[in-house]
Amino acid sequence: MTRLKGLDLLALGFMTFALFLGAGNIIFPPSAGLAAGQSIWLAAVGFLLTGVGLPLLTVVALARVGGGMDRLTAPLGRVAGTLLAVAVYLAIGPLFATPRTAVVSFEMGVAPFTGDSATPLLVYTVLFFAATLFLVLNPGQLVNRIGKFITPVLLAALLVLGGAALFAPAGEIGSTAESYRNGPLLKGFLEGYLTMDTLGALVFGIVIATAIRDRGVSEPVLVTRYSMIAGAIAAVGLSLVYLALFYLGATSQGIAGDAQNGVQILTTYVQHTFGTTGSLLLAVVITLACLTTAVGLTTACGEFFSSLVPVSYRTVVIVFTLFSLAVSNQGLTQLISVSVPVLVGLYPLAIMLVALSLLDRWWVSPSRVFAPVMAVTLVFGVADGLSAAGFTELVPERFKALPLAAQSMGWLIPVLVTLAVAFAVDRLLGIARASRGTSAR
């Protein structure tokens, strides 16, 4: 029986941390911190719930069932489970998240030196995705290439940036923006959606499990245990990064009060604190963080779709890499504007899928609970997504009147009610079946 040593586990945890730490993880916390101001800590707690807590629970849920999303969706049936998995993989892969890693790393790390015209973006994204493809064509070496080489460099750069944010802030914590004055905890919770980490965890589970098995570990119990340890290491690292970046944003109102996004906040801060050296540091941090995430996402998509359709892993990753290259050249603003309503619609499904899976011991028949709860979640999640996209005329007035509907969480109450009813029905039918079995004997 092969067991991983301490350094191997640490490398696995570093790999998991690097897979999660991508574009959204770096640009959204400073923006949220800037807007939260005096409410920074409540907002940060909400952000950590969706940016760290939910991804960690997702890794745990996947580890318990063996590492694949298909195991989580099994109670939904093959067709519904496959459709949900395809939607998640496409959103977290070539449609949104993977292209975003390239364009954000360009905007923050390269554009300050080259300008943000189409030609530099094209050249950079070609080089970025060439490096991504080189790494993903041999997924068995992910721990060695990312966990032991790229991540330590990334961590060193983040320590410098985080240390500067804490010990050399640009100013005092600023005032709270209107959007955070009422319910900063809930606002931070919703902002955590934008990291896409819970969706990322659904696809990274198989990458982590594969990396463990490639180290010679075959016992399912050990694969589960090591996956949880890797997830815990990544969660600690992400929490520290988020808190530092929240503080950086909250103390930068004096120099970046007019900033429209996290890119501008970080760029302004590092230029103010470090000058040109800081801009180079930021370029290293962003490029490495985004590259490792792009590698993980592309690898996961390759593993999933090559098992779903009769196409080789190599072909899938090449096609998806080329598609991501094309999408990334549409620009950051377009990507974010399109991805927000999709995330608002998909995230409730991901949250409930993980929650129902973790509570599986409560269900007599999982399908009796999963099917109605996920169906209701889909309906109200789509309604919230349409509202977030500006298509409010397509949403029934009764949906708009639901509690928390204005905060894109109108799905919560109907889903909880459905869950309570499904739980009661599941228990009653289970008791009735048990009684019939006893009578027959």
C-alpha positions in Angstrom: 0.0 0.0 0.0 1.5 3.3 -1.1 1.2 6.3 1.2 2.2 9.9 0.5 4.9 11.5 2.7 4.6 14.9 4.3 6.4 16.7 1.4 4.3 14.9 -1.2 1.1 16.0 0.7 2.3 19.5 0.9 3.1 19.5 -2.9 -0.4 18.1 -3.5 -1.9 20.9 -1.4 0.2 23.5 -3.2 -1.0 22.1 -6.5 -4.7 22.3 -5.3 -4.1 25.9 -4.1 -2.6 26.9 -7.4 -5.4 25.3 -9.4 -7.9 27.5 -7.5 -5.9 30.7 -7.4 -6.8 32.3 -10.8 -8.0 35.5 -12.3 -11.2 36.0 -10.3 -9.4 35.1 -7.0 -7.1 38.1 -7.4 -9.2 40.8 -9.0 -12.5 40.5 -7.1 -11.4 40.7 -3.4 -9.7 44.1 -3.8 -12.8 45.4 -5.6 -15.0 44.1 -2.8 -12.7 45.5 -0.1 -12.7 48.9 -1.7 -16.5 49.0 -1.8 -17.0 47.5 1.6 -14.8 50.0 3.5 -15.7 50.0 7.2 -17.8 46.9 6.6 -14.7 45.0 5.3 -14.8 42.2 7.8 -18.5 41.3 7.5 -18.1 41.4 3.7 -14.9 39.3 3.9 -16.7 36.6 5.9 -19.5 36.4 3.3 -16.9 36.2 0.6 -15.0 33.5 2.3 -18.2 31.4 2.7 -18.6 31.2 -1.1 -14.9 31.7 -2.1 -13.4 29.2 0.3 -16.1 27.3 2.4 -18.2 26.1 -0.5 -15.2 24.9 -2.6 -13.7 23.1 0.3 -17.1 21.3 1.0 -17.2 20.5 -2.7 -13.8 18.9 -2.6 -14.9 16.9 0.5 -18.1 15.8 -1.2 -16.2 14.7 -4.3 -13.6 12.9 -2.3 -16.3 10.9 -0.4 -17.9 9.6 -3.6 -14.6 8.9 -5.4 -13.5 12.2 -7.1 -15.8 12.5 -10.1 -18.8 14.8 -10.7 -20.7 11.9 -12.3 -20.9 10.3 -8.8 -22.4 13.4 -7.3 -25.1 13.7 -10.0 -25.9 10.0 -10.1 -29.2 10.4 -8.0 -30.5 12.8 -10.8 -30.3 10.1 -13.4 -27.9 9.8 -16.3 -29.4 12.4 -18.7 -30.0 15.2 -16.1 -26.7 14.6 -14.4 -24.8 14.6 -17.7 -26.5 17.9 -18.8 -25.6 19.6 -15.5 -22.0 18.4 -15.7 -21.7 19.6 -19.3 -23.0 23.0 -18.3 -20.6 23.3 -15.4 -17.6 22.1 -17.4 -18.3 24.4 -20.3 -18.8 27.4 -18.0 -15.7 26.8 -16.0 -13.8 25.8 -19.1 -13.7 27.2 -22.6 -16.7 29.6 -22.4 -15.8 31.8 -19.5 -13.2 30.8 -16.9 -10.3 29.6 -19.0 -10.4 32.6 -21.4 -10.7 34.9 -18.4 -7.4 33.6 -17.0 -5.6 34.7 -20.2 -7.2 38.1 -20.6 -7.0 39.1 -17.0 -3.3 38.2 -16.7 -2.7 40.2 -19.9 -4.7 43.3 -18.6 -2.8 43.3 -15.2 0.6 41.9 -16.0 1.4 42.9 -19.6 -0.9 45.7 -20.8 0.8 48.3 -18.4 4.0 47.8 -20.5 2.6 47.1 -24.0 -0.8 48.8 -24.1 -4.1 47.0 -24.4 -4.6 47.0 -28.1 -5.6 43.9 -30.1 -2.1 42.9 -31.3 -0.4 42.6 -27.9 -3.4 40.7 -26.6 -3.3 38.3 -29.5 0.5 37.7 -29.1 0.2 37.2 -25.3 -2.8 34.8 -25.5 -1.1 32.7 -28.1 2.0 32.3 -25.9 -0.2 31.8 -22.8 -2.2 29.0 -24.3 0.8 27.4 -25.9 2.3 27.1 -22.4 -1.1 25.8 -21.1 -1.2 23.1 -23.8 2.3 22.0 -23.1 1.5 21.4 -19.4 -1.9 19.7 -19.9 -0.7 17.2 -22.5 0.9 15.2 -19.7 -1.5 15.5 -16.7 0.3 12.9 -14.7 3.1 15.5 -14.1 0.8 18.2 -12.7 2.1 17.7 -9.1 5.7 17.9 -10.1 5.3 20.8 -12.5 2.8 22.9 -10.6 3.0 21.8 -7.0 6.8 21.7 -6.7 8.0 24.4 -9.1 5.4 27.0 -10.2 3.5 27.3 -6.9 6.5 28.1 -4.7 7.4 31.0 -7.0 3.7 32.1 -6.9 3.6 31.9 -3.1 6.8 34.0 -2.8 5.3 36.7 -5.0 2.0 36.6 -3.1 3.8 36.9 0.3 5.5 40.1 -0.9 2.3 41.5 -2.2 0.2 40.5 0.8 2.9 41.6 3.3 3.0 45.0 1.6 -0.8 45.3 1.8 -0.8 44.6 5.5 2.4 46.5 6.6 2.5 49.3 4.0 -1.2 50.1 3.3 -1.9 53.0 1.0 -4.1 54.7 3.6 -6.8 54.2 6.2 -9.8 52.0 5.7 -12.3 54.0 3.6 -16.0 54.6 3.7 -18.6 52.0 2.9 -20.2 52.2 -0.6 -24.0 52.2 -0.9 -24.1 48.6 -2.1 -22.5 47.3 1.1 -24.4 49.5 3.7 -27.4 47.1 3.9 -26.3 43.5 4.3 -22.5 43.5 3.7 -22.4 39.8 4.7 -24.9 38.8 2.0 -23.2 41.1 -0.6 -19.9 39.6 0.1 -21.5 36.1 -0.2 -22.7 37.0 -3.7 -19.4 38.5 -4.7 -17.8 35.2 -3.9 -19.7 33.7 -6.8 -17.5 35.6 -9.2 -14.4 33.6 -8.2 -16.2 30.5 -9.8 -14.3 28.3 -7.2 -17.3 26.1 -6.3 -17.8 25.3 -10.0 -14.1 24.9 -10.3 -14.0 22.5 -7.4 -16.6 20.3 -9.1 -14.2 19.9 -12.0 -11.0 19.9 -10.0 -12.1 16.9 -7.9 -11.1 14.5 -10.6 -7.8 16.3 -11.3 -6.8 16.0 -7.6 -7.9 12.3 -7.4 -6.0 11.5 -10.6 -2.8 13.3 -9.3 -3.0 11.2 -6.1 -3.4 7.9 -8.0 -0.6 8.9 -10.4 1.6 8.9 -7.2 0.9 5.2 -6.8 -2.0 5.5 -4.2 -4.8 3.1 -5.1 -6.7 2.6 -1.8 -10.0 4.6 -2.1 -9.9 5.5 1.6 -6.4 7.1 1.2 -7.5 8.9 -2.0 -10.4 10.4 -0.1 -8.2 11.4 2.9 -5.5 12.9 0.8 -8.0 14.9 -1.3 -9.5 16.4 1.9 -6.0 17.3 3.2 -5.2 18.9 -0.2 -8.4 20.8 0.0 -7.7 22.0 3.5 -4.3 23.3 2.6 -5.7 25.1 -0.4 -8.5 26.6 1.8 -6.0 28.0 4.3 -3.9 29.6 1.5 -6.9 31.1 -0.3 -8.3 32.6 3.0 -5.0 34.3 3.7 -4.8 35.7 0.1 -8.4 36.9 0.2 -8.1 38.7 3.5 -4.9 40.4 2.4 -6.5 41.6 -0.8 -9.6 42.7 0.9 -7.5 44.9 3.2 -5.5 46.2 0.3 -8.7 47.3 -1.4 -10.3 48.8 1.7 -7.2 50.9 2.4 -6.7 52.1 -1.2 -9.7 54.5 -1.5 -7.3 57.4 -1.4 -5.3 56.3 -4.4 -7.9 54.2 -6.3 -11.2 55.6 -5.3 -12.4 55.9 -8.9 -11.3 52.5 -9.9 -13.9 50.4 -11.7 -12.5 47.0 -11.1 -9.9 45.0 -9.2 -7.4 45.3 -12.1 -7.2 49.0 -11.7 -7.0 48.8 -7.9 -4.1 46.4 -7.8 -2.3 48.1 -10.6 -2.6 51.5 -8.9 -1.5 50.1 -5.5 1.6 48.3 -6.7 2.7 51.3 -8.8 2.2 53.5 -5.8 4.0 51.2 -3.4 6.7 49.6 -5.6 6.9 51.6 -8.8 8.0 49.7 -11.9 9.3 46.9 -9.7 5.8 46.4 -8.3 4.3 46.2 -11.8 6.8 43.5 -12.7 5.9 41.6 -9.4 2.2 41.9 -10.3 2.9 40.5 -13.8 4.6 37.5 -12.3 1.9 36.8 -9.7 -1.0 37.2 -12.2 0.6 35.2 -15.0 1.5 32.3 -12.8 -1.8 32.2 -11.0 -3.8 32.3 -14.2 -1.6 29.8 -15.9 -2.0 27.2 -13.2 -5.7 27.7 -13.2 -5.9 27.4 -17.0 -3.9 24.2 -16.8 -6.3 22.7 -14.2 -9.4 23.7 -16.0 -8.3 22.5 -19.4 -7.1 19.2 -17.9 -10.4 18.6 -16.1 -12.4 19.4 -19.3 -10.2 17.1 -21.3 -10.7 14.2 -18.8 -14.4 14.7 -18.7 -15.3 15.1 -22.3 -12.9 12.4 -23.5 -14.8 10.0 -21.2 -18.2 11.3 -22.4 -17.7 11.2 -26.2 -15.5 9.0 -28.4 -12.7 11.6 -28.7 -9.2 11.4 -27.3 -8.1 13.5 -24.4 -5.4 15.0 -26.6 -7.9 16.1 -29.2 -10.3 17.6 -26.6 -7.6 19.7 -24.9 -6.3 21.0 -28.2 -9.7 22.0 -29.4 -10.7 23.6 -26.1 -7.4 25.5 -25.9 -7.9 26.9 -29.4 -11.5 27.9 -28.6 -10.4 29.6 -25.3 -7.8 31.5 -27.3 -10.5 32.8 -29.6 -12.8 33.8 -26.8 -10.1 35.5 -24.8 -9.5 37.9 -27.6 -13.0 39.3 -27.2 -11.9 41.3 -24.1 -12.4 41.3 -20.3 -15.5 43.5 -20.1 -17.5 41.3 -22.5 -16.5 38.1 -20.7 -17.5 39.4 -17.3 -20.8 40.9 -18.5 -21.8 37.6 -20.0 -20.5 35.3 -17.2 -22.3 37.0 -14.3 -25.9 36.0 -15.1 -24.7 32.5 -16.0 -23.0 32.2 -12.6 -26.1 33.5 -10.8 -28.0 30.7 -12.5 -25.5 27.9 -12.1 -24.3 28.5 -8.6 -27.5 27.6 -6.8 -27.4 24.2 -8.6 -23.9 23.6 -7.5 -24.6 24.7 -3.9 -27.6 22.3 -3.6 -25.8 19.5 -5.4 -23.0 19.6 -2.8 -25.3 20.1 0.1 -27.5 17.1 -0.8 -24.5 14.9 -1.4 -23.0 15.8 2.0 -26.3 15.0 3.7 -26.8 11.7 1.8 -27.1 9.7 5.0 -30.4 11.4 5.7 -32.1 10.2 2.6 -33.8 6.8 2.3 -33.9 7.2 -1.5 -31.6 10.0 -2.7 -33.4 10.3 -6.1 -36.6 11.2 -4.3 -34.9 14.2 -2.7 -32.4 15.2 -5.4 -34.9 15.3 -8.3 -37.5 17.8 -7.0 -35.0 20.0 -5.1 -32.7 20.3 -8.1 -35.6 20.9 -10.4 -36.9 23.8 -8.3 -33.4 25.1 -7.9 -33.0 25.2 -11.7 -36.3 27.1 -12.3 -35.6 29.8 -9.7 -31.9 29.9 -10.6 -32.7 30.6 -14.2 -35.1 33.3 -13.1 -32.4 35.0 -11.0 -30.0 34.6 -13.9 -32.4 36.3 -16.3 -32.8 39.2 -13.8 -29.1 39.6 -13.4 -28.8 39.7 -17.2 -31.4 42.5 -17.4 -34.2 40.4 -18.8 -36.6 41.2 -16.0 -39.6 41.3 -18.2 -39.2 37.5 -18.7 -39.4 36.9 -14.9 -42.8 36.4 -13.4 -43.8 39.1 -10.9 -44.3 36.5 -8.1 -40.6 35.5 -8.5 -39.6 39.1 -8.1 -41.5 39.4 -4.9 -39.7 36.5 -3.2 -37.5 37.3 -0.2 -33.9 38.1 -1.3 -34.9 38.2 -5.0 -33.4 41.6 -5.3 -30.1 40.1 -4.2 -30.2 37.3 -6.8 -31.1 34.8 -4.1 -34.8 34.4 -4.7 -34.2 30.7 -5.1 -33.3 30.1 -1.5 -36.8 30.0 0.2 -38.6 27.9 -2.5 -35.7 25.4 -2.5 -35.6 25.1 1.3 -39.4 24.5 1.3 -39.1 21.9 -1.4 -36.3 20.2 0.5 -38.4 20.0 3.6 -41.3 18.5 1.7 -39.1 16.1 -0.2 -37.4 15.0 3.1 -40.8 14.3 4.7 -42.1 12.4 1.7 -38.9 10.4 1.5 -39.1 9.4 5.1 -42.8 8.5 5.0 -42.3 6.3 1.9 -39.3 4.7 3.5 -41.2 3.9 6.6 -44.1 2.5 4.6 -41.8 0.3 2.6 -40.1 -1.0 5.8 -43.5 -1.7 7.3 -44.7 -3.7 4.3 -41.4 -5.7 4.4 -42.0 -6.5 8.1 -45.6 -7.6 7.4 -44.6 -9.8 4.5 -42.2 -11.7 6.8 
